[in-house]
């Protein structure tokens, strides 16, 4: 401290002034001091890189982001647009007109529910052509629905009686249900068969589930028992002579969806479909989505290196890249027509408005 600016310490050498001077020049060594222990970390004295964001650096950064995002977005959008999809919604058209006033009664009746649909191929489709069923307004992520299963029972034959988490579908006639729970009980059971020019198109249903599910979550020596034996049938039946690890429709269905609109793989068509082909579909409309106003769709789709048809990723990359390009142009215009010297102290608030302090 400058003693010329502290009259109290220079006139008389008071104890208060002397103590203040010592406190400002060196840290106290007394045991009761509340000052934290000195370290370069707490005092922010460690070496650090502090780049100065000059206008040229900012503009260059925006241009770099533009180049990267556009380079990713264009191929992504192109790949998505190259995917061919055929989507057919059928839950209403497959109900006879006389029964459309009470669709629930029709789907629960014993009437013949076979339905014929015609699909027209608009572009060449290379195999494998994936066959999906799509359900809308179906909440597989509901808390009670998701919890109604027994993973231990699915993979271990000695845990057939482990149905404590499966209510209300835990037992039938006093015997445990395998597989138990609402998820398995509501197994999707619409069926599809395809033909072209009066020749059947084989649908390969092998390998449609995750290999990790087949190997680790469903046992090869666990067989269905007492399944769909109750008075109220939820969905499809299972062949009791086939182990759960080989019943891939069940494995696909048991991997619950996170959103109320979802697709699940039904099978694969492994022959070419050409533009102009007419595909006849014999459809078994068995699954009851009418109780909750659900929608059912049949989807035939090819894939690309990016997966299925999804324009969002490409559009998102292009949008961000375009936004960065616009910002780079705006900053460039400002920098060229209204430049300012870097580090100019005249732009400090107390220099621009000295009368306000």
ZIFEN-V273524 format. One record per backbone hydrogen bond with DSSP energy under -0.5 kcal/mol. NH is the residue of the N-H (numbers start at 1). CO is the residue of the C=O. If there is no record, write none. Layout:
nh:NH co:CO
nh:NH co:CO
This chain:
nh:3 co:1
nh:5 co:2
nh:6 co:3
nh:9 co:6
nh:10 co:6
nh:11 co:7
nh:12 co:10
nh:14 co:8
nh:18 co:14
nh:19 co:15
nh:20 co:16
nh:21 co:17
nh:22 co:18
nh:23 co:19
nh:24 co:20
nh:25 co:21
nh:25 co:22
nh:26 co:22
nh:33 co:30
nh:43 co:39
nh:44 co:41
nh:45 co:40
nh:46 co:40
nh:50 co:48
nh:53 co:51
nh:54 co:52
nh:58 co:54
nh:59 co:55
nh:60 co:56
nh:61 co:57
nh:62 co:58
nh:63 co:59
nh:64 co:60
nh:65 co:61
nh:66 co:62
nh:67 co:63
nh:68 co:64
nh:69 co:65
nh:70 co:66
nh:71 co:67
nh:72 co:68
nh:73 co:69
nh:74 co:70
nh:75 co:71
nh:76 co:72
nh:77 co:73
nh:78 co:74
nh:79 co:75
nh:80 co:76
nh:81 co:77
nh:82 co:78
nh:83 co:80
nh:86 co:300
nh:88 co:298
nh:90 co:296
nh:91 co:296
nh:94 co:90
nh:95 co:92
nh:99 co:96
nh:100 co:97
nh:102 co:99
nh:106 co:102
nh:107 co:103
nh:108 co:104
nh:109 co:106
nh:115 co:283
nh:117 co:281
nh:119 co:279
nh:121 co:119
nh:121 co:277
nh:122 co:120
nh:125 co:273
nh:129 co:269
nh:130 co:128
nh:130 co:301
nh:131 co:267
nh:132 co:130
nh:132 co:299
nh:133 co:264
nh:134 co:297
nh:135 co:262
nh:136 co:295
nh:138 co:260
nh:139 co:137
nh:140 co:138
nh:142 co:139
nh:146 co:142
nh:147 co:143
nh:148 co:144
nh:148 co:145
nh:149 co:147
nh:149 co:165
nh:154 co:150
nh:155 co:151
nh:156 co:152
nh:159 co:156
nh:160 co:157
nh:162 co:159
nh:163 co:161
nh:166 co:163
nh:169 co:166
nh:170 co:168
nh:172 co:175
nh:175 co:172
nh:177 co:170
nh:178 co:225
nh:181 co:169
nh:183 co:148
nh:185 co:181
nh:186 co:182
nh:187 co:184
nh:191 co:284
nh:193 co:282
nh:194 co:201
nh:195 co:280
nh:196 co:199
nh:197 co:278
nh:199 co:196
nh:201 co:194
nh:202 co:200
nh:204 co:202
nh:204 co:268
nh:205 co:203
nh:208 co:205
nh:214 co:210
nh:215 co:211
nh:216 co:212
nh:217 co:212
nh:217 co:213
nh:218 co:213
nh:219 co:154
nh:222 co:219
nh:223 co:221
nh:224 co:242
nh:225 co:178
nh:229 co:226
nh:233 co:231
nh:236 co:187
nh:240 co:238
nh:242 co:239
nh:244 co:222
nh:245 co:219
nh:246 co:243
nh:247 co:244
nh:248 co:246
nh:250 co:247
nh:251 co:247
nh:252 co:248
nh:253 co:249
nh:254 co:250
nh:255 co:251
nh:255 co:252
nh:256 co:254
nh:262 co:135
nh:262 co:260
nh:264 co:133
nh:266 co:131
nh:267 co:131
nh:268 co:204
nh:269 co:129
nh:270 co:202
nh:270 co:268
nh:273 co:125
nh:276 co:121
nh:277 co:274
nh:279 co:119
nh:279 co:277
nh:280 co:195
nh:280 co:278
nh:281 co:117
nh:281 co:279
nh:282 co:193
nh:282 co:280
nh:283 co:115
nh:283 co:281
nh:284 co:191
nh:285 co:113
nh:285 co:283
nh:286 co:284
nh:289 co:287
nh:292 co:289
nh:293 co:290
nh:294 co:289
nh:295 co:136
nh:297 co:134
nh:298 co:88
nh:299 co:132
nh:300 co:86
nh:301 co:130
nh:302 co:84
nh:304 co:307
nh:307 co:304
nh:310 co:308
nh:315 co:311
nh:316 co:312
nh:317 co:313
nh:318 co:314
nh:319 co:315
nh:320 co:316
nh:321 co:317
nh:322 co:318
nh:323 co:319
nh:324 co:320
nh:325 co:321
nh:326 co:322
nh:327 co:323
nh:328 co:324
nh:329 co:325
nh:330 co:326
nh:331 co:327
nh:332 co:328
nh:333 co:329
nh:334 co:330
nh:335 co:331
nh:336 co:332
nh:337 co:333
nh:338 co:334
nh:344 co:341
nh:345 co:343
nh:347 co:344
nh:348 co:345
nh:351 co:348
nh:352 co:348
nh:353 co:349
nh:354 co:351
nh:356 co:353
nh:357 co:354
